[in-house]
Amino acid sequence: MALLTLLLSSCHSSGRTPRSDTPSPPDPPPPTPDTTQTPQNAYSAIPPAPSAHPPAPTDPLYDARPWAARTLDDLTLEEKAGQLMMPWLLGDFAPEGSAAGERARAMVEEHQVGGIIISVGSPTEVAAKLNWLQSLSDLPLLVSADLEAGAGFRFDGVVHAPTNIWLGGATRFPALMAVGAAGDPGLAYEMGRVTALEARAIGVHVPFAPVLDVNNNPENPVINVRSFGEDPEQVGMLGAAFVRGLQDHGAIATAKHFPGHGDTGVDSHIALPVIRVSRERMDSVELPPFRRAVEAGLGAIMTAHITVPEMTGARTPATLAPAVLTGLLRDEMGFGGLVFTDAMDMAAVDRLYERGEAAVRALEAGADVILMPPDLAAARDGIVEAVRSGRLSEERVDRSVLRILHAKEKLGLQRERTVDLDRMRATVGVRAHLAVAQAVANRSVTLLKDERELIPLLGTPTANVYSVTYRRPNDLRAGRAFNAGLRQTYRRLRTAYVEPETTRDEYNTILTRARSMNLTVVSLHVGVRTASGSVALPEEAVEFVKKLARSPRPSIVVAFGNPYLLSEFPEVGTYLTAWSGIPVAERAAADAILGRIAVTGKAPTRIAGFEIGDGLRIEAKGDNGR
């Protein structure tokens, strides 16, 4: 495998294969760093595009970026349109000749796409697949992935179903709202750093992170804990630190979802959300985090499939609105980086426009990359036809293609596009990175209520403790680390698992058992974007929690996900939120309950009557804790 990687790397070390025998001029040496100042970030070490609107190909300024300029001059219109496409690809094993393998090959060889968004797989399988695709592509591919909670957000959690054995993966961090609860920009920077290092080791160049939406709507079914919180200033501060962490370590940060998806009660995967607010409100709430990220040297932005009638004057999605992407983002904010559309297969756009038409409108609005077009051929052909008909100028297409090629050049992909599979083990999922994720989780646990002063628990080993875990049927790891943490102290721990389809009678059976226990701990694994678009609990589960809270026996509720659930059962006396149902968060919650760590998190959003900044501080046992 090492030999194969070396051969593939050498075949593509110069980028695009020359079309003639005329030798290409050598790439200039990298600029000498200014040692008198700390560089803003590694990604911007090569000078950025001089303006939001790069000059035409005939402008002599193109000579400043020889590889990008030379490559652009050599592309046909069809190839230029292909560079704008970034289709979705699963990170699974795709044997030679399989339907999945042939589909991936066609993306690169037939459609000549400029990049890939890769999703879900083990780090080694994803890296090997990307190396293969890079070897097929004439130009280096720009690879992206949704890594808003670390590389493990997509490249972790692989479980062998027959044995329920976890097969390992990249580092998974808690959701960004956990960083908001910790309130430490240093942790945000470290999260960005680790994410960048692991992403690049796997072959991903553009982690689609951070989310800079200000989540000021508790009913938001699509953002929720993916946001740093509700305070625009804090979201901007933590987001800028995350951006620097990513870009100081070789990745392109992508702020999403512009101009702000936080105040929605509709999932844009299902329908088009309408945000009826004034421009003044946008300037004070939604836009400040994006402005701050741009000031921090942000490399890319992803659009939101929302409509803001105050800005667009119609129900046009922001992704397709020139007033938003060009007027606001490019001209007013001076953003010169890459603009990715959100996934174009989402109903908020796909139900409203023909697929080729949607791609053309996105380009007209000011987007550069058409992400996840539901019909790749239709999107590519639609842009080609728009140029040939005179609707789009080729110069407009060239501006976006140049930004894409410029990004590849800044990343050094024209020199080396593949990754060394043998070196991945030294970077991905290593202990030092897991320690950073655990630190975020530990610092984020937030205790909003503790009426009986249960926390920290006495920890009597012989106590009868009952752990009830609510989870989705396919969430095989939910509760595993949490129960293991409790069982370190409570050797007689009893457990039960409930799901969305659990009946009222089954809940009553659990409730009867709970009333015979010394303590019952209910952990709620309710994330974002369930199949129905709901971030709530079924009625039977809510009723069970309420009855348990009214019982004379003590109980604790822990939210591993949606923190706003407390509004469903205000009767609960002790309520913690750990923000995410992943192992580091589960361990942190168990340790916090038992006093092994201090509880220091502060709510970064208003939750059921609690204000931003609320949270009980409980010292760890041995640190003057009770």
Residue, then its C-alpha position, 0 to 999 in steps of 0.5 A: m500500500a505504501l508503494l502504491t501511494l508513492l506511485l500515485s503521488s509521483c504520477h500527479s505531483s505536477g497537478r494537471t497533465p500538460r496538453s502539449d509538448t510545451p513545458s509548463p513554467p515551474d511553480p514559484p517558490p513559496p513566499t518567504p514568511d515574515t518572521t516579525q509577525t505571527p501568520q494569520n493562518a497556514y491556509s493564508a500563507i499564500p496571498p489570497a485573491p486580491s478582491a471579492h471579484p478576481p480580475a478577468p483571465t486577460d489581466p496580468l495579475y493572473d501571473a501571480r498565481p501561475w498554476a491556477a492561472r495556467t490551469l484555468d487557461d487550459l480548461t474547456l467550458e465543460e471542464k470548467a463547469g465540472q470544477l464547480m460540482m461537488p457531489w456526495l459520496l459515501g466513504d464505504f468500501a466499493p470493490e472494483g466493478s461494484a455499482a458504488g465503485e463505478r458511480a464514484r469513477a464516473m463522477v471523476e472520469e465522466h463528469q470531471v468534478g472539481g471535488i467530492i463531499i465524503s461522508v461516513g466511513s472508517p478513516t482508513e477506508v475513506a483515505a484509501k477511497l480518496n487516494w483512488l479517486q485522486s489517482l483517477s482525476d486529471l486535476p486534484l480534487l478538493v475534498s470536503a466533509d461535514l466535520e463540525a464536531g471533529a473528524g469523528f463526526r463522520f469517520d467514527g462510530v462504525v459498529h460491527a452489528p452482529t457483535n456490537i463491537w466498535l471498530g474505532g475511528a477518528t476523534r469525535f468532539p461534543a456538539l459546538m454548544a458544549v464549547g459554548a457551555a465551556g465558554d473557552p476560546g482556547l478549547a474552540y481553537e484546540m478543537g479546530r486544530v485537532t479537526a484540521l490535523e485529522a481531516r488532512a491526514i484522511g485526505v479531507h481539505v475542507p471541514f464544513a465547520p464551524v456552524l456560526d448560526v445563532n440558535n435563538n429559537p428553541e424549536n429549531p429542528v436543524i441547528n439546535v446544539r450544532s450552534f455555539g449558543e444564543d449570544p452573537e458575541q460569544v458565537g463570534m468569539l468562539g467561531a473565530a477561534f475555531v476558524r483559526g485553529l482549523q486554518d493554522h493547521g492546513a484546512i479551509a474553515t467553512a462558516k455556515h449557514f449564511p446569512g444565519h439559520g438559527d431562528t427557524g422552526v422548519d427543517s430546510h431538508i424538508a421545506l423552505p424556512v422563512i425568517r421574517v426579521s428586519r435587516e437591523r435585527m440581522d445586523s445585530v444577531e445573525l450577521p456578527p459571527f460571520r463578520r468576525a470570522v471573515e475578519a479572522g481570515l475565513g476561507a469559505i462560507m456555506t449558504a443557508h436554504i432559507t429566505v429572508p424577505e426583508m433582504t430578498g424581497a421574495r421567497t427566494p432561498a438565500t442560496l439563489a439570491p444575488a442580494v445575499l451572496t453578492g450584495l451582502l457577502r461579496d460587496e458589503m462584507g468584502f468576502g473573497g473566499l469560496v462560497f459553497t451552496d448548502a446541499m442542493d438536494m434539500a427540499a428547500v431548493d430541489r422542490l422549487y426549481e429544475r435541477g439545472e436551473a437551480a445550479v445556474r441561479a446559484l452561480e448567478a447569485g454568487a456561489d462558487v461550488i454546487l454542493m450535492p447536486p441531485d442530478l450531476a449531469a443536469a447541473r453541469d449541463g445547465i451551466v454550460e448551456a447558460v454560457r452558450s445561450g449568453r445568460l451567463s458570461e464565461e468570465r463569471v464562470d472563470r471567477s468561481v473556477l479560479r477561486i477553486l483552483h486557487a484554493k487547491e494551489k494554496l493547499g499544495l494539491q498540485r504538488e501532492r494530492t494523496v495521503d500516506l495511509d501508513r502515517m494515519r495511525a500517528t494522527v487520527g484518533v490518538r490519545a492526545h486528541l481524545a484528551v482534548a475532546q474529553a476536556v471539552a466534554n468535562r468543562s461543558v457539563t451544565l447543571l441547571k437544577d438540583e433541588r434535592e442537592l443530589i450532586p455529587l452523589l454519595g456513591t455508596p457501592t451497595a445502593n440500588v441504582y437504575s439507569v434508563t436510557y432513551r435512544r433511537p433503535n440504531d444508536l447502538r452505543a448510546g448509554r454504554a460509556f455512561n453506564a460503564g462510568l456509573r458501574q465503576t461505583y454502583r456495582r449493582l447498577r440495573t439498566a433499561y433501554v427505551e425507544p420511540e416505539t416503547t409503549r405506555d405499558e412498558y414505561n409503567t413496568i419500568l416506573t414500578r421498578a424505579r420506585s423500588m430503587n434508591l435512585t433512578v437516572v434517566s438519560l435522554h439521547v435526543g439529537v437533531r433532525t430525526a426522521s420526522g424532523s422532530v427534536a422532541l420526545p414522544e408523549e409516552a416518554v414525557e409522561f414517564v419522566k413526569k411521573l418519575a419526577r413526582s415520585p418520592r424516590p430521587s431521580i436525575v435527568v441527563a440530556f445527551g443532546n437537545p437541552y431544551l427538553l426541560s420545558e417538557f417536564p419542569e417537575v424534574g428536580t435535578y437536570l444536567t445537560a451534556w450536549s451530545g450522546i457520544p462516549v466522551a460526553e457520557r463519561a463526563a456526565a457520569d464523572a460529574i454526577l459522582g463528583r469525580i470532576a467539577v461541574t462548571g458549565k454555563a448555559p450558552t442559551r436560554i433553556a426553560g426559564f433559565e438564562i444565558g450564563d446560568g448553571l450551578r457550580i459544584e466542586a469535585k469531591g476532594d475539592n471542598g465539594r459537598 
